[in-house]
């Protein structure tokens, strides 16, 4: 589970305080000025993140700012700060290096300790921040799953659910085809992740 740290000197932490934290490989986020620290991702998690980042970068044609673990400051006070696994922006970060306006897409890849946070807490926070599209990827199941949520009247609605070798397709934030299975499977993933072949790494 995420480790919650007490506020310094009885006050709320801000993004300015994050710069003074050690670079220990863990994820540091703020919720109402409280520090939440999550463990470094395991192999299956960062494999999925790296492959998805590569695939989306190719499909975007370099027209968007796309990155893993971008810091996003969700309020003007700087006391609410999240770090999605992946995000696609159409604007540069603020002068402090953190993004303070919504990305076009945020992606969270579920870890054992992050299930509730990714599927409930961040779902509400990202909707309130105004992120149009939110994906939740579960690499823990027998078949890798992907849920696409789109913002409608301030709330996320589930629009697509894909598992395993299903070909997931969307037009947001740009035309994308993706086979969830190849986010984590061994084998020639770049050849198959876009749905060009239905061959399975298990064969």
N, C-alpha and C positions, 0 to 999 in steps of 0.2 A: 504494500500500500504506500501511497505518498506520505512523506514525513512532513508534518506541520511544525513549523518553528514559531516560537513566541515572538511577538513584536519587540523590536529593540527599544529600550528605554521607555516602554509602555506606550509607544506611538506606533503608527502604521508605517510599514516599509513602502518605498516607492521604487520605480525602475532605476533611480540613481543609486540605490543601495545594491542592486544586482551586480554592478561593476566591481564592487568590492568583495564579492564572493569568490572562493577558489574555483578554478577550472578543474573540476573533479570528474568530468564526464557524465554527470547526472543532469537532469532537467530541472531548472529553477523557474518556478512560476509564482505569481502573486494573486491572492484572492482577498479582496478587501484589506490589503496591507499585510496579510499573513503569508509567510513563505511556505510553499509546497515544493518538496524535493522528491523527484521520482528516480528510480534506479536507471542505470544505463540500459539500453535495449539489448536483448539477446539476438543471436545470429539470425533467426527466422524473421524477426522484426526489421532489423536494418537491411537484410537482403531485400525484403519487400519494398522498403522505402527507397533504396538505391535504384532498384529496377523500375519502380514507378516514376521516379524523378527522371531517369534517362529516357523512358518511353514518352512521357509528356513533353519533355524538352524537345525531342525530335519532332513530335506532332505539332508543337506550337510554332515551329519554324523560327524560333528566336524572337518572336514578337512580344513575349511577355517576360516578366521577372518571375522566375520559378526557383524555389529553393527548399532545402530540407531544414527543419527546425528554425524557422524565422521567428524572431520575437515580435509579438503584437501587443501593443498597449491599448487596452480596451476602454479606458476612461481618461478624462482630462487630468485628473489628479495623479495619474501614474501609479495607482495602487492596485490595479487589476491588469495582470499581464499573463498572457498565454503563449505557449510555444507549440504550435501544431507540428505534426510529423512532416507535413509538406503543405505548401500553399502556392497559389498562382496569383500574381499581382499585375495590375496594369499601371502601376505608379511606383516611384522609388520610395525608400524608407525616409523617415524624418531625419533631422540633423544628428540625432543621438544614435542612429543606426537601427532603431526599432520602427516597425510600421505602426502608424496610428490611424490608418484608414482601412476599411475592410478589403480583403483580397477578393478576387472573383471566385476562388475555390479554396477551401481548407480541407485537409485530409488528416484523419487520425487513424493510426494502425493499432488495434487493440492489443494490449498486453494483459497478463493475468491480473495485475494490480490496477489496471486502468479501465476496466469494463464499465463500471458505473459512471466514472468521470467522463468517458468518451461518449457513452450512449445517452446520458441524461444531463449531467451538469454542463458539459461543454456544448451540448446541443442547444440548451437554453441560452448560454452566454453568446454563442456565435450567432444565433438568431437575433438577439438583442443588439449585437454589434453591427448587424446588417450584411452578413456574408451570404451572397445569393445561393451558393451551392456548397454542400457539406457531404463528404464521403466518409463512411466508417468502414474500415477494412478489418476483417477478422481472419488472421492467418493461423489461428489456434485450432480451428475445426478440421475435420477430416477433409472437407472441401473448402478451400479459401472462399470467404464470402465478401461481397461488396454491397453496401446499401448507399444509394444516392438519395440525398434529401435536397429539396429546393425550397427556397423561402417564398411563402405566399402569405401576404397580409400579416407579416411579422412573426409567422410561425413556420417551422419546417414541416413539409409534407413528403412522405416517402414516395418516390416516383419510379425507382428501379431497384430490383434486388437480383443479384447474379451470384452464382456459386460455381466453383470448380471450372469446368471447361465451357460454361456458358460464355457467349460473346456479349459483353456489356457494351452498350452504345449510348452516347449522349452528344448533345450539341453545345453543352456548357462546360467550361468557358470557351471551348472551341471543339470542332468535331473530333471525337475520340472513340476508338474501339479498343477493348481491353479484355483479355481472358484472365480472370483472377488466378487460375491454377498456376500460371507461369510467373506469378509474382514470387513464388517460393520454390517451385519445382526444380529439380536437377535437370540438366539437359540444355538444348539450344534455345534458351528462352527468348532471345531477341528475334528469332525466326518466327516464333509462334505467338508472342504476347499480344500482337495486334489482331489476332484472329485469322491470319493468313493460312493456317493449317490447323486442323482439329486433332493432330497427332498428340498423344499423351506421353508425358515423360515416364509413365508407369509401364508403357509397353516396351 
